[in-house]
Amino acid sequence: MLPDDPNPSFAKVSEMLKPGNPIAVGHLDLIDIARAIVFFVGPATAKVTGEVFDISYGSTARSIA
């Protein structure tokens, strides 16, 4: 993702991705994914089947609209 950078890092890639997201976040935090998992395995979703929960901070919003 940063071919001209002699020392690419996760933080640099994350900063590069921020402008492309409606919510200025460049990467997914593990806690956000864990919260979605806890929600789906909990009682609130006992009758939910076949759903996809996109945890992308809105990055796919531009391609859907």
PQR file of N, CA, C, O and H, with PARSE charges and radii, in Angstrom:
ATOM      1  N   MET A   1       0.811  -1.192   0.000 -0.4000 1.5000
ATOM      2  CA  MET A   1       0.000   0.000   0.000 -0.0000 2.0000
ATOM      3  C   MET A   1       0.857   1.260   0.000  0.5500 1.7000
ATOM      4  O   MET A   1       0.401   2.323  -0.420 -0.5500 1.4000
ATOM      5  N   LEU A   2       2.072   1.147   0.460 -0.4000 1.5000
ATOM      6  CA  LEU A   2       2.993   2.281   0.461 -0.0000 2.0000
ATOM      7  C   LEU A   2       4.299   1.855  -0.217  0.5500 1.7000
ATOM      8  O   LEU A   2       5.329   1.743   0.447 -0.5500 1.4000
ATOM      9  H   LEU A   2       2.443   0.283   0.801  0.4000 1.0000
ATOM     10  N   PRO A   3       4.265   1.617  -1.528 -0.5600 1.5000
ATOM     11  CA  PRO A   3       5.438   1.060  -2.197  0.2800 2.0000
ATOM     12  C   PRO A   3       6.680   1.948  -2.160  0.5500 1.7000
ATOM     13  O   PRO A   3       7.795   1.431  -2.233 -0.5500 1.4000
ATOM     14  N   ASP A   4       6.521   3.262  -2.049 -0.4000 1.5000
ATOM     15  CA  ASP A   4       7.671   4.161  -2.044 -0.0000 2.0000
ATOM     16  C   ASP A   4       8.187   4.468  -0.646  0.5500 1.7000
ATOM     17  O   ASP A   4       9.168   5.196  -0.495 -0.5500 1.4000
ATOM     18  H   ASP A   4       5.616   3.681  -1.990  0.4000 1.0000
ATOM     19  N   ASP A   5       7.550   3.932   0.359 -0.4000 1.5000
ATOM     20  CA  ASP A   5       7.964   4.176   1.742 -0.0000 2.0000
ATOM     21  C   ASP A   5       8.970   3.105   2.162  0.5500 1.7000
ATOM     22  O   ASP A   5       8.648   1.917   2.140 -0.5500 1.4000
ATOM     23  H   ASP A   5       6.753   3.341   0.237  0.4000 1.0000
ATOM     24  N   PRO A   6      10.178   3.508   2.543 -0.5600 1.5000
ATOM     25  CA  PRO A   6      11.181   2.516   2.930  0.2800 2.0000
ATOM     26  C   PRO A   6      10.862   1.824   4.267  0.5500 1.7000
ATOM     27  O   PRO A   6      11.405   0.761   4.571 -0.5500 1.4000
ATOM     28  N   ASN A   7       9.986   2.435   5.049 -0.4000 1.5000
ATOM     29  CA  ASN A   7       9.655   1.867   6.355 -0.0000 2.0000
ATOM     30  C   ASN A   7       8.141   1.920   6.588  0.5500 1.7000
ATOM     31  O   ASN A   7       7.677   2.651   7.463 -0.5500 1.4000
ATOM     32  H   ASN A   7       9.545   3.298   4.802  0.4000 1.0000
ATOM     33  N   PRO A   8       7.368   1.148   5.809 -0.5600 1.5000
ATOM     34  CA  PRO A   8       5.909   1.190   5.997  0.2800 2.0000
ATOM     35  C   PRO A   8       5.524   0.582   7.349  0.5500 1.7000
ATOM     36  O   PRO A   8       6.194  -0.316   7.859 -0.5500 1.4000
ATOM     37  N   SER A   9       4.459   1.082   7.896 -0.4000 1.5000
ATOM     38  CA  SER A   9       3.988   0.567   9.182 -0.0000 2.0000
ATOM     39  C   SER A   9       2.463   0.552   9.193  0.5500 1.7000
ATOM     40  O   SER A   9       1.814   1.158   8.341 -0.5500 1.4000
ATOM     41  H   SER A   9       3.916   1.812   7.482  0.4000 1.0000
ATOM     42  N   PHE A  10       1.913  -0.146  10.164 -0.4000 1.5000
ATOM     43  CA  PHE A  10       0.463  -0.200  10.329 -0.0000 2.0000
ATOM     44  C   PHE A  10      -0.093   1.204  10.539  0.5500 1.7000
ATOM     45  O   PHE A  10      -1.129   1.554   9.974 -0.5500 1.4000
ATOM     46  H   PHE A  10       2.441  -0.638  10.857  0.4000 1.0000
ATOM     47  N   ALA A  11       0.592   2.008  11.348 -0.4000 1.5000
ATOM     48  CA  ALA A  11       0.126   3.371  11.635 -0.0000 2.0000
ATOM     49  C   ALA A  11       0.110   4.226  10.370  0.5500 1.7000
ATOM     50  O   ALA A  11      -0.818   5.009  10.173 -0.5500 1.4000
ATOM     51  H   ALA A  11       1.433   1.723  11.806  0.4000 1.0000
ATOM     52  N   LYS A  12       1.119   4.089   9.513 -0.4000 1.5000
ATOM     53  CA  LYS A  12       1.163   4.874   8.277 -0.0000 2.0000
ATOM     54  C   LYS A  12       0.047   4.460   7.324  0.5500 1.7000
ATOM     55  O   LYS A  12      -0.580   5.316   6.699 -0.5500 1.4000
ATOM     56  H   LYS A  12       1.873   3.453   9.674  0.4000 1.0000
ATOM     57  N   VAL A  13      -0.205   3.174   7.208 -0.4000 1.5000
ATOM     58  CA  VAL A  13      -1.284   2.697   6.349 -0.0000 2.0000
ATOM     59  C   VAL A  13      -2.623   3.186   6.898  0.5500 1.7000
ATOM     60  O   VAL A  13      -3.494   3.599   6.133 -0.5500 1.4000
ATOM     61  H   VAL A  13       0.304   2.480   7.716  0.4000 1.0000
ATOM     62  N   SER A  14      -2.785   3.143   8.199 -0.4000 1.5000
ATOM     63  CA  SER A  14      -4.022   3.613   8.814 -0.0000 2.0000
ATOM     64  C   SER A  14      -4.250   5.091   8.510  0.5500 1.7000
ATOM     65  O   SER A  14      -5.369   5.484   8.180 -0.5500 1.4000
ATOM     66  H   SER A  14      -2.077   2.808   8.821  0.4000 1.0000
ATOM     67  N   GLU A  15      -3.224   5.902   8.614 -0.4000 1.5000
ATOM     68  CA  GLU A  15      -3.344   7.334   8.304 -0.0000 2.0000
ATOM     69  C   GLU A  15      -3.691   7.543   6.832  0.5500 1.7000
ATOM     70  O   GLU A  15      -4.461   8.444   6.499 -0.5500 1.4000
ATOM     71  H   GLU A  15      -2.315   5.582   8.882  0.4000 1.0000
ATOM     72  N   MET A  16      -3.136   6.726   5.958 -0.4000 1.5000
ATOM     73  CA  MET A  16      -3.405   6.839   4.534 -0.0000 2.0000
ATOM     74  C   MET A  16      -4.876   6.519   4.224  0.5500 1.7000
ATOM     75  O   MET A  16      -5.456   7.111   3.314 -0.5500 1.4000
ATOM     76  H   MET A  16      -2.510   5.994   6.228  0.4000 1.0000
ATOM     77  N   LEU A  17      -5.476   5.592   4.971 -0.4000 1.5000
ATOM     78  CA  LEU A  17      -6.847   5.169   4.713 -0.0000 2.0000
ATOM     79  C   LEU A  17      -7.898   6.129   5.271  0.5500 1.7000
ATOM     80  O   LEU A  17      -9.038   6.119   4.805 -0.5500 1.4000
ATOM     81  H   LEU A  17      -5.005   5.111   5.710  0.4000 1.0000
ATOM     82  N   LYS A  18      -7.548   6.950   6.248 -0.4000 1.5000
ATOM     83  CA  LYS A  18      -8.526   7.839   6.893 -0.0000 2.0000
ATOM     84  C   LYS A  18      -9.324   8.701   5.928  0.5500 1.7000
ATOM     85  O   LYS A  18     -10.550   8.740   6.039 -0.5500 1.4000
ATOM     86  H   LYS A  18      -6.623   6.959   6.626  0.4000 1.0000
ATOM     87  N   PRO A  19      -8.691   9.395   4.986 -0.5600 1.5000
ATOM     88  CA  PRO A  19      -9.468  10.288   4.112  0.2800 2.0000
ATOM     89  C   PRO A  19     -10.512   9.568   3.260  0.5500 1.7000
ATOM     90  O   PRO A  19     -11.463  10.206   2.808 -0.5500 1.4000
ATOM     91  N   GLY A  20     -10.371   8.290   3.030 -0.4000 1.5000
ATOM     92  CA  GLY A  20     -11.323   7.557   2.207 -0.0000 2.0000
ATOM     93  C   GLY A  20     -12.564   7.095   2.938  0.5500 1.7000
ATOM     94  O   GLY A  20     -13.488   6.579   2.310 -0.5500 1.4000
ATOM     95  H   GLY A  20      -9.599   7.772   3.397  0.4000 1.0000
ATOM     96  N   ASN A  21     -12.610   7.267   4.255 -0.4000 1.5000
ATOM     97  CA  ASN A  21     -13.753   6.827   5.044 -0.0000 2.0000
ATOM     98  C   ASN A  21     -14.600   8.012   5.487  0.5500 1.7000
ATOM     99  O   ASN A  21     -14.052   9.033   5.903 -0.5500 1.4000
ATOM    100  H   ASN A  21     -11.859   7.686   4.765  0.4000 1.0000
ATOM    101  N   PRO A  22     -15.912   7.902   5.410 -0.5600 1.5000
ATOM    102  CA  PRO A  22     -16.779   8.985   5.902  0.2800 2.0000
ATOM    103  C   PRO A  22     -16.535   9.304   7.373  0.5500 1.7000
ATOM    104  O   PRO A  22     -16.601  10.466   7.775 -0.5500 1.4000
ATOM    105  N   ILE A  23     -16.255   8.290   8.169 -0.4000 1.5000
ATOM    106  CA  ILE A  23     -15.835   8.497   9.554 -0.0000 2.0000
ATOM    107  C   ILE A  23     -14.322   8.369   9.506  0.5500 1.7000
ATOM    108  O   ILE A  23     -13.807   7.310   9.145 -0.5500 1.4000
ATOM    109  H   ILE A  23     -16.201   7.346   7.842  0.4000 1.0000
ATOM    110  N   ALA A  24     -13.611   9.407   9.855 -0.4000 1.5000
ATOM    111  CA  ALA A  24     -12.156   9.457   9.653 -0.0000 2.0000
ATOM    112  C   ALA A  24     -11.401   8.468  10.544  0.5500 1.7000
ATOM    113  O   ALA A  24     -10.732   8.855  11.502 -0.5500 1.4000
ATOM    114  H   ALA A  24     -14.029  10.267  10.149  0.4000 1.0000
ATOM    115  N   VAL A  25     -11.525   7.195  10.204 -0.4000 1.5000
ATOM    116  CA  VAL A  25     -10.813   6.128  10.912 -0.0000 2.0000
ATOM    117  C   VAL A  25     -10.135   5.297   9.846  0.5500 1.7000
ATOM    118  O   VAL A  25     -10.750   4.938   8.842 -0.5500 1.4000
ATOM    119  H   VAL A  25     -12.068   6.881   9.426  0.4000 1.0000
ATOM    120  N   GLY A  26      -8.866   4.990  10.063 -0.4000 1.5000
ATOM    121  CA  GLY A  26      -8.131   4.265   9.060 -0.0000 2.0000
ATOM    122  C   GLY A  26      -8.113   2.764   9.231  0.5500 1.7000
ATOM    123  O   GLY A  26      -7.826   2.036   8.281 -0.5500 1.4000
ATOM    124  H   GLY A  26      -8.366   5.281  10.879  0.4000 1.0000
ATOM    125  N   HIS A  27      -8.414   2.291  10.420 -0.4000 1.5000
ATOM    126  CA  HIS A  27      -8.368   0.852  10.664 -0.0000 2.0000
ATOM    127  C   HIS A  27      -9.471   0.452  11.634  0.5500 1.7000
ATOM    128  O   HIS A  27     -10.050   1.292  12.322 -0.5500 1.4000
ATOM    129  H   HIS A  27      -8.647   2.883  11.192  0.4000 1.0000
ATOM    130  N   LEU A  28      -9.742  -0.816  11.673 -0.4000 1.5000
ATOM    131  CA  LEU A  28     -10.745  -1.344  12.602 -0.0000 2.0000
ATOM    132  C   LEU A  28     -10.078  -1.688  13.924  0.5500 1.7000
ATOM    133  O   LEU A  28      -9.033  -2.338  13.951 -0.5500 1.4000
ATOM    134  H   LEU A  28      -9.272  -1.499  11.114  0.4000 1.0000
ATOM    135  N   ASP A  29     -10.675  -1.257  14.996 -0.4000 1.5000
ATOM    136  CA  ASP A  29     -10.189  -1.632  16.320 -0.0000 2.0000
ATOM    137  C   ASP A  29     -10.780  -2.985  16.688  0.5500 1.7000
ATOM    138  O   ASP A  29     -11.949  -3.255  16.413 -0.5500 1.4000
ATOM    139  H   ASP A  29     -11.523  -0.728  14.974  0.4000 1.0000
ATOM    140  N   LEU A  30      -9.979  -3.820  17.300 -0.4000 1.5000
ATOM    141  CA  LEU A  30     -10.446  -5.150  17.681 -0.0000 2.0000
ATOM    142  C   LEU A  30     -11.653  -5.089  18.610  0.5500 1.7000
ATOM    143  O   LEU A  30     -12.523  -5.957  18.543 -0.5500 1.4000
ATOM    144  H   LEU A  30      -9.029  -3.600  17.523  0.4000 1.0000
ATOM    145  N   ILE A  31     -11.718  -4.084  19.471 -0.4000 1.5000
ATOM    146  CA  ILE A  31     -12.839  -3.982  20.405 -0.0000 2.0000
ATOM    147  C   ILE A  31     -14.154  -3.785  19.652  0.5500 1.7000
ATOM    148  O   ILE A  31     -15.194  -4.274  20.096 -0.5500 1.4000
ATOM    149  H   ILE A  31     -11.011  -3.380  19.526  0.4000 1.0000
ATOM    150  N   ASP A  32     -14.126  -3.079  18.525 -0.4000 1.5000
ATOM    151  CA  ASP A  32     -15.350  -2.870  17.745 -0.0000 2.0000
ATOM    152  C   ASP A  32     -15.849  -4.170  17.140  0.5500 1.7000
ATOM    153  O   ASP A  32     -17.055  -4.410  17.088 -0.5500 1.4000
ATOM    154  H   ASP A  32     -13.282  -2.682  18.164  0.4000 1.0000
ATOM    155  N   ILE A  33     -14.944  -4.999  16.688 -0.4000 1.5000
ATOM    156  CA  ILE A  33     -15.325  -6.301  16.147 -0.0000 2.0000
ATOM    157  C   ILE A  33     -15.836  -7.195  17.271  0.5500 1.7000
ATOM    158  O   ILE A  33     -16.822  -7.914  17.103 -0.5500 1.4000
ATOM    159  H   ILE A  33     -13.964  -4.805  16.730  0.4000 1.0000
ATOM    160  N   ALA A  34     -15.162  -7.146  18.417 -0.4000 1.5000
ATOM    161  CA  ALA A  34     -15.590  -7.958  19.557 -0.0000 2.0000
ATOM    162  C   ALA A  34     -16.993  -7.563  20.011  0.5500 1.7000
ATOM    163  O   ALA A  34     -17.795  -8.430  20.359 -0.5500 1.4000
ATOM    164  H   ALA A  34     -14.361  -6.562  18.553  0.4000 1.0000
ATOM    165  N   ARG A  35     -17.296  -6.278  20.011 -0.4000 1.5000
ATOM    166  CA  ARG A  35     -18.639  -5.825  20.425 -0.0000 2.0000
ATOM    167  C   ARG A  35     -19.718  -6.348  19.477  0.5500 1.7000
ATOM    168  O   ARG A  35     -20.802  -6.731  19.916 -0.5500 1.4000
ATOM    169  H   ARG A  35     -16.645  -5.574  19.728  0.4000 1.0000
ATOM    170  N   ALA A  36     -19.421  -6.363  18.184 -0.4000 1.5000
ATOM    171  CA  ALA A  36     -20.390  -6.893  17.219 -0.0000 2.0000
ATOM    172  C   ALA A  36     -20.606  -8.382  17.441  0.5500 1.7000
ATOM    173  O   ALA A  36     -21.733  -8.868  17.343 -0.5500 1.4000
ATOM    174  H   ALA A  36     -18.540  -6.052  17.827  0.4000 1.0000
ATOM    175  N   ILE A  37     -19.546  -9.100  17.737 -0.4000 1.5000
ATOM    176  CA  ILE A  37     -19.674 -10.540  18.006 -0.0000 2.0000
ATOM    177  C   ILE A  37     -20.516 -10.773  19.252  0.5500 1.7000
ATOM    178  O   ILE A  37     -21.396 -11.634  19.258 -0.5500 1.4000
ATOM    179  H   ILE A  37     -18.630  -8.705  17.817  0.4000 1.0000
ATOM    180  N   VAL A  38     -20.250 -10.012  20.302 -0.4000 1.5000
ATOM    181  CA  VAL A  38     -21.025 -10.155  21.546 -0.0000 2.0000
ATOM    182  C   VAL A  38     -22.498  -9.864  21.277  0.5500 1.7000
ATOM    183  O   VAL A  38     -23.373 -10.550  21.805 -0.5500 1.4000
ATOM    184  H   VAL A  38     -19.534  -9.313  20.297  0.4000 1.0000
ATOM    185  N   PHE A  39     -22.775  -8.853  20.462 -0.4000 1.5000
ATOM    186  CA  PHE A  39     -24.160  -8.536  20.119 -0.0000 2.0000
ATOM    187  C   PHE A  39     -24.828  -9.717  19.412  0.5500 1.7000
ATOM    188  O   PHE A  39     -25.942 -10.102  19.768 -0.5500 1.4000
ATOM    189  H   PHE A  39     -22.065  -8.295  20.034  0.4000 1.0000
ATOM    190  N   PHE A  40     -24.166 -10.282  18.433 -0.4000 1.5000
ATOM    191  CA  PHE A  40     -24.770 -11.357  17.649 -0.0000 2.0000
ATOM    192  C   PHE A  40     -24.924 -12.668  18.410  0.5500 1.7000
ATOM    193  O   PHE A  40     -25.802 -13.465  18.080 -0.5500 1.4000
ATOM    194  H   PHE A  40     -23.261  -9.969  18.144  0.4000 1.0000
ATOM    195  N   VAL A  41     -24.110 -12.905  19.397 -0.4000 1.5000
ATOM    196  CA  VAL A  41     -24.266 -14.148  20.161 -0.0000 2.0000
ATOM    197  C   VAL A  41     -25.158 -13.958  21.379  0.5500 1.7000
ATOM    198  O   VAL A  41     -25.398 -14.905  22.128 -0.5500 1.4000
ATOM    199  H   VAL A  41     -23.397 -12.257  19.665  0.4000 1.0000
ATOM    200  N   GLY A  42     -25.648 -12.742  21.578 -0.4000 1.5000
ATOM    201  CA  GLY A  42     -26.490 -12.457  22.731 -0.0000 2.0000
ATOM    202  C   GLY A  42     -27.962 -12.690  22.462  0.5500 1.7000
ATOM    203  O   GLY A  42     -28.351 -13.052  21.351 -0.5500 1.4000
ATOM    204  H   GLY A  42     -25.453 -11.973  20.969  0.4000 1.0000
ATOM    205  N   PRO A  43     -28.775 -12.482  23.476 -0.5600 1.5000
ATOM    206  CA  PRO A  43     -30.209 -12.747  23.373  0.2800 2.0000
ATOM    207  C   PRO A  43     -30.948 -11.803  22.422  0.5500 1.7000
ATOM    208  O   PRO A  43     -32.025 -12.156  21.940 -0.5500 1.4000
ATOM    209  N   ALA A  44     -30.410 -10.629  22.139 -0.4000 1.5000
ATOM    210  CA  ALA A  44     -31.096  -9.673  21.259 -0.0000 2.0000
ATOM    211  C   ALA A  44     -31.231 -10.196  19.839  0.5500 1.7000
ATOM    212  O   ALA A  44     -32.081  -9.723  19.085 -0.5500 1.4000
ATOM    213  H   ALA A  44     -29.536 -10.343  22.531  0.4000 1.0000
ATOM    214  N   THR A  45     -30.414 -11.152  19.470 -0.4000 1.5000
ATOM    215  CA  THR A  45     -30.447 -11.672  18.103 -0.0000 2.0000
ATOM    216  C   THR A  45     -30.875 -13.131  18.042  0.5500 1.7000
ATOM    217  O   THR A  45     -30.505 -13.844  17.109 -0.5500 1.4000
ATOM    218  H   THR A  45     -29.723 -11.536  20.082  0.4000 1.0000
ATOM    219  N   ALA A  46     -31.637 -13.577  19.006 -0.4000 1.5000
ATOM    220  CA  ALA A  46     -32.050 -14.977  19.075 -0.0000 2.0000
ATOM    221  C   ALA A  46     -32.837 -15.415  17.842  0.5500 1.7000
ATOM    222  O   ALA A  46     -32.784 -16.587  17.469 -0.5500 1.4000
ATOM    223  H   ALA A  46     -31.938 -12.998  19.764  0.4000 1.0000
ATOM    224  N   LYS A  47     -33.555 -14.510  17.211 -0.4000 1.5000
ATOM    225  CA  LYS A  47     -34.367 -14.868  16.053 -0.0000 2.0000
ATOM    226  C   LYS A  47     -33.818 -14.277  14.752  0.5500 1.7000
ATOM    227  O   LYS A  47     -34.524 -14.233  13.744 -0.5500 1.4000
ATOM    228  H   LYS A  47     -33.598 -13.558  17.514  0.4000 1.0000
ATOM    229  N   VAL A  48     -32.576 -13.828  14.770 -0.4000 1.5000
ATOM    230  CA  VAL A  48     -31.950 -13.263  13.578 -0.0000 2.0000
ATOM    231  C   VAL A  48     -31.202 -14.368  12.843  0.5500 1.7000
ATOM    232  O   VAL A  48     -30.441 -15.126  13.445 -0.5500 1.4000
ATOM    233  H   VAL A  48     -32.003 -13.863  15.589  0.4000 1.0000
ATOM    234  N   THR A  49     -31.430 -14.451  11.526 -0.4000 1.5000
ATOM    235  CA  THR A  49     -30.712 -15.439  10.716 -0.0000 2.0000
ATOM    236  C   THR A  49     -30.220 -14.784   9.428  0.5500 1.7000
ATOM    237  O   THR A  49     -30.871 -13.893   8.884 -0.5500 1.4000
ATOM    238  H   THR A  49     -32.048 -13.835  11.037  0.4000 1.0000
ATOM    239  N   GLY A  50     -29.091 -15.226   8.961 -0.4000 1.5000
ATOM    240  CA  GLY A  50     -28.588 -14.811   7.668 -0.0000 2.0000
ATOM    241  C   GLY A  50     -28.276 -13.341   7.512  0.5500 1.7000
ATOM    242  O   GLY A  50     -28.477 -12.793   6.428 -0.5500 1.4000
ATOM    243  H   GLY A  50     -28.562 -15.951   9.403  0.4000 1.0000
ATOM    244  N   GLU A  51     -27.801 -12.690   8.528 -0.4000 1.5000
ATOM    245  CA  GLU A  51     -27.487 -11.268   8.440 -0.0000 2.0000
ATOM    246  C   GLU A  51     -25.986 -11.041   8.307  0.5500 1.7000
ATOM    247  O   GLU A  51     -25.174 -11.858   8.741 -0.5500 1.4000
ATOM    248  H   GLU A  51     -27.638 -13.134   9.408  0.4000 1.0000
ATOM    249  N   VAL A  52     -25.644  -9.923   7.701 -0.4000 1.5000
ATOM    250  CA  VAL A  52     -24.261  -9.482   7.601 -0.0000 2.0000
ATOM    251  C   VAL A  52     -24.185  -8.125   8.276  0.5500 1.7000
ATOM    252  O   VAL A  52     -24.954  -7.222   7.945 -0.5500 1.4000
ATOM    253  H   VAL A  52     -26.304  -9.259   7.349  0.4000 1.0000
ATOM    254  N   PHE A  53     -23.284  -7.978   9.199 -0.4000 1.5000
ATOM    255  CA  PHE A  53     -23.102  -6.723   9.924 -0.0000 2.0000
ATOM    256  C   PHE A  53     -21.764  -6.155   9.491  0.5500 1.7000
ATOM    257  O   PHE A  53     -20.713  -6.646   9.902 -0.5500 1.4000
ATOM    258  H   PHE A  53     -22.660  -8.711   9.468  0.4000 1.0000
ATOM    259  N   ASP A  54     -21.800  -5.127   8.666 -0.4000 1.5000
ATOM    260  CA  ASP A  54     -20.593  -4.550   8.094 -0.0000 2.0000
ATOM    261  C   ASP A  54     -19.962  -3.558   9.068  0.5500 1.7000
ATOM    262  O   ASP A  54     -20.503  -2.478   9.307 -0.5500 1.4000
ATOM    263  H   ASP A  54     -22.654  -4.728   8.332  0.4000 1.0000
ATOM    264  N   ILE A  55     -18.833  -3.929   9.617 -0.4000 1.5000
ATOM    265  CA  ILE A  55     -18.108  -3.052  10.541 -0.0000 2.0000
ATOM    266  C   ILE A  55     -16.983  -2.409   9.746  0.5500 1.7000
ATOM    267  O   ILE A  55     -15.845  -2.878   9.769 -0.5500 1.4000
ATOM    268  H   ILE A  55     -18.393  -4.806   9.424  0.4000 1.0000
ATOM    269  N   SER A  56     -17.307  -1.339   9.047 -0.4000 1.5000
ATOM    270  CA  SER A  56     -16.316  -0.741   8.151 -0.0000 2.0000
ATOM    271  C   SER A  56     -16.180   0.764   8.338  0.5500 1.7000
ATOM    272  O   SER A  56     -15.522   1.423   7.533 -0.5500 1.4000
ATOM    273  H   SER A  56     -18.231  -0.958   9.028  0.4000 1.0000
ATOM    274  N   TYR A  57     -16.783   1.318   9.373 -0.4000 1.5000
ATOM    275  CA  TYR A  57     -16.738   2.756   9.618 -0.0000 2.0000
ATOM    276  C   TYR A  57     -17.226   3.546   8.409  0.5500 1.7000
ATOM    277  O   TYR A  57     -16.782   4.671   8.181 -0.5500 1.4000
ATOM    278  H   TYR A  57     -17.318   0.782  10.027  0.4000 1.0000
ATOM    279  N   GLY A  58     -18.128   2.967   7.643 -0.4000 1.5000
ATOM    280  CA  GLY A  58     -18.714   3.658   6.506 -0.0000 2.0000
ATOM    281  C   GLY A  58     -17.894   3.608   5.227  0.5500 1.7000
ATOM    282  O   GLY A  58     -18.237   4.284   4.257 -0.5500 1.4000
ATOM    283  H   GLY A  58     -18.489   2.053   7.829  0.4000 1.0000
ATOM    284  N   SER A  59     -16.814   2.823   5.198 -0.4000 1.5000
ATOM    285  CA  SER A  59     -15.966   2.812   4.003 -0.0000 2.0000
ATOM    286  C   SER A  59     -16.678   2.279   2.771  0.5500 1.7000
ATOM    287  O   SER A  59     -16.298   2.620   1.651 -0.5500 1.4000
ATOM    288  H   SER A  59     -16.535   2.274   5.986  0.4000 1.0000
ATOM    289  N   THR A  60     -17.705   1.447   2.949 -0.4000 1.5000
ATOM    290  CA  THR A  60     -18.431   0.927   1.795 -0.0000 2.0000
ATOM    291  C   THR A  60     -19.619   1.822   1.403  0.5500 1.7000
ATOM    292  O   THR A  60     -20.291   1.549   0.408 -0.5500 1.4000
ATOM    293  H   THR A  60     -18.014   1.170   3.859  0.4000 1.0000
ATOM    294  N   ALA A  61     -19.877   2.861   2.155 -0.4000 1.5000
ATOM    295  CA  ALA A  61     -21.040   3.728   1.896 -0.0000 2.0000
ATOM    296  C   ALA A  61     -20.973   4.378   0.529  0.5500 1.7000
ATOM    297  O   ALA A  61     -22.006   4.560  -0.114 -0.5500 1.4000
ATOM    298  H   ALA A  61     -19.331   3.083   2.963  0.4000 1.0000
ATOM    299  N   ARG A  62     -19.803   4.726   0.077 -0.4000 1.5000
ATOM    300  CA  ARG A  62     -19.683   5.402  -1.228 -0.0000 2.0000
ATOM    301  C   ARG A  62     -20.001   4.466  -2.381  0.5500 1.7000
ATOM    302  O   ARG A  62     -20.532   4.904  -3.402 -0.5500 1.4000
ATOM    303  H   ARG A  62     -18.963   4.578   0.600  0.4000 1.0000
ATOM    304  N   SER A  63     -19.688   3.192  -2.237 -0.4000 1.5000
ATOM    305  CA  SER A  63     -19.928   2.267  -3.334 -0.0000 2.0000
ATOM    306  C   SER A  63     -21.361   1.742  -3.350  0.5500 1.7000
ATOM    307  O   SER A  63     -21.809   1.198  -4.360 -0.5500 1.4000
ATOM    308  H   SER A  63     -19.257   2.836  -1.408  0.4000 1.0000
ATOM    309  N   ILE A  64     -22.077   1.898  -2.250 -0.4000 1.5000
ATOM    310  CA  ILE A  64     -23.452   1.414  -2.162 -0.0000 2.0000
ATOM    311  C   ILE A  64     -24.438   2.484  -2.634  0.5500 1.7000
ATOM    312  O   ILE A  64     -25.430   2.182  -3.297 -0.5500 1.4000
ATOM    313  H   ILE A  64     -21.713   2.339  -1.430  0.4000 1.0000
ATOM    314  N   ALA A  65     -24.153   3.719  -2.287 -0.4000 1.5000
ATOM    315  CA  ALA A  65     -25.082   4.822  -2.582 -0.0000 2.0000
ATOM    316  C   ALA A  65     -25.206   5.126  -4.046  0.5500 1.7000
ATOM    317  O   ALA A  65     -25.952   6.027  -4.428 -0.5500 1.4000
ATOM    318  H   ALA A  65     -23.347   3.965  -1.748  0.4000 1.0000
TER
END
